[in-house]
Amino acid sequence: VCSSDRAIVGANWVRRHDAHEAEIYVIAVAPAARGIGLGRALAVIGLETARLDGAATASLYCAADNDPARRLYASLGFRVTRTDRAYEAEIPSR
């Protein structure tokens, strides 16, 4: 999605896992365009496109501390089905 000055302000990547399941892989909204409903519009368009292509379910991953995204996805009917943990370690220099 581009703004009136042709700057990219939003993007959506929905991919298919199989014939029946789609995944919202990325929804990105530029900071200057947040709060106007662009993320919701991108999600709805992506889900509708997947539905028209035969998907019956959709999934996504969301960071636990991304409250605006979590509220958006809940309002679209998504529910938490799994919680993952991420680990990190410093790699020692030689």
Secondary structure by P-SEA (a helix, b strand, c coil): cccccccccbbbbbbbccccbbbccbbbbcccccccaaaaaaaaaaaaaaaaaccccccccccccaaaaaaaaaaacccccbbbbbbbbbbbcc
